[in-house]
Amino acid sequence: MIKISIKGGDVFLDDEDFEIFSGKIWHVASNGYVVHGHTLLHRQILGLRPGDGLDVDHRNGIRSDCTRKNMRICTRSQNQANRGPATCCKSGMKGVTWYRGKWQAKITHMQCDIYLGRFESKELAQEFYQLAAEMLYGEFAYHLRPEQQNGNVRD
């Protein structure tokens, strides 16, 4: 694996993909993706073309980590399943909100909200969300990362 500092941040890629990267001026955009004009590095590495209807999921949530072990081709729905909590999320946990004096868990599947219950602790609400996510999304279920265990939201 290679770590290269470029305008906007660092990019991580496998040794064998350095040739794709070299010879162009790349930068890390404000949304975290590594770009050259309108070309997204992660899509180029995986051989995807604009308009093909496919997405690339970054398993660890770090968009500038373009190593092959971190990327997988997926549908838009699968990619959204592995998305972390919104930055405005007060609980710091995906699917968990404070509602009428308790922590509420809900999950969205096939454009429908599924109510999972109200709980005394946000940790218990998170456990219910996580079980539902694993049942519905399988390997694409979002998992709280170690730095988020105390409610810290990822950048």
N, C-alpha and C positions, 0 to 999 in steps of 0.2 A: 504494500500500500504506500502511496505517495501523498504527502501533504504539501500543498502549494499555496503560498500566500498571494492573493490577487486583490485587485481593487474591490473593496466591499467585504473582504473576509478571506477565510481559508476554504480550499476545496480539497476533498479527499477522493482519490481514484486509484484503481488498480494499475500496477506497472504496465500491463498489456494494453491499457486504454490511454496511455500517455500520448500516443501518436494521434489519436482523435483530438486530444486537447491542444497539442502543440501546433504552432503555425497560425493560430487565431488569437485575437485579443478577447479574453473572457473576463467577466466580472460577476460578483455576487450582487444580484438585484435586491431591492428593498424587501421583496417578498421571500428572500432566502434562496432562490433558485440561481444556478450558475448559467449565465446566458452570453451569447454572442449574437448581437442583433436580435432577431426573433427566434433564434435557435436555442433550444434548451439542451444542455449537456446531457442530462440523464436520459432523455429520449434518443439522442444521437447514439449514445453508448449502447442502448438496447435495440437500436435499429428501427425505431418507430418513426412514423411520418405524420405530419399534420393531417387532421381529419380522419384518422384511422379508427376513431372511436375508443381508443385504449388510453389508459392512464398508467403512470408509474407510481407505485407506492414506495416511499422511503420508510422501511421498517422501523427505524429508530426516530423518525420524525425530523431528522436533520436534513434539510433539502440540499445542502452543499456536500453531503456525504454521498458521492456518486460511485461508491464501490459496488461491485456486482452482488456481493452477499447482502448488501443493504437495500437493494432495489428488486422489485418484482412487478411484472406486468399484471394489470388488473382492470376491472371495470370501474367506472366512476363511483358506483355504489360501494364497492369494496374499499376504494381509496378513502371515501368519506367515513367508513366504519372505523378506520385506523386514525382518524383525525383526533387530536387532543381536545381538551376543554377550551371553550372560548376564553379569550383573555379577559373578558368582562365577568367571567363566571366567579361569583363570590366564594363558592365552596372550594374552587380549585380542582374539582373533580367532574369529569364528564358525566352528564346525566343526573346530577344531583343539585337540587336547588332548595332554598329555604322557603317554605310555604306554610303560612298560618301556624307558626310556632313549632313546626317540625321539619325534618329533612325529607324531601320528596325525591323519589327515584323514578325516572321514566326513560324510555328508549324509543327511538324512531326506527321503524322498519317498513320498507316499501311505502314510504310517504305517510305512514300512520303512526301517531304517538301511542305508545303502550304504557299505561300507568302501572308501576310496579309496587307502589305503596308509600306510606309515610312512616318515618322512623325517628327514634329519639336521638340517634347519632348519625353524623354524616358518613362515618366509616361503615356502618351497617347498611345505609342506603347505597353506598359505593359497592359493597359486596353483592347486593341484589342486582345492581346495574351490571356488574362484571359477569355474573352468572348468566344473565339474559344475553349480554353481548357475545359471550362464548357460544351459547346455544344458537344464536341467530347468525353470527358473522364468522364463527370458526377461527381459522388462523388469522383473519383480518381484524379480530376484536382488538380494540384499543386497550392497552394495559398501562396503568399508572407507572411512570418511571421513578426510579429511586429518588431523584431530586424533587419529586412531587408528593412524596409520602406525607409531608406536613402541610399539604395544601398549596404548595408553590406551583404556579402555572408555568408551563414551558414557554420559552420565547417564541 
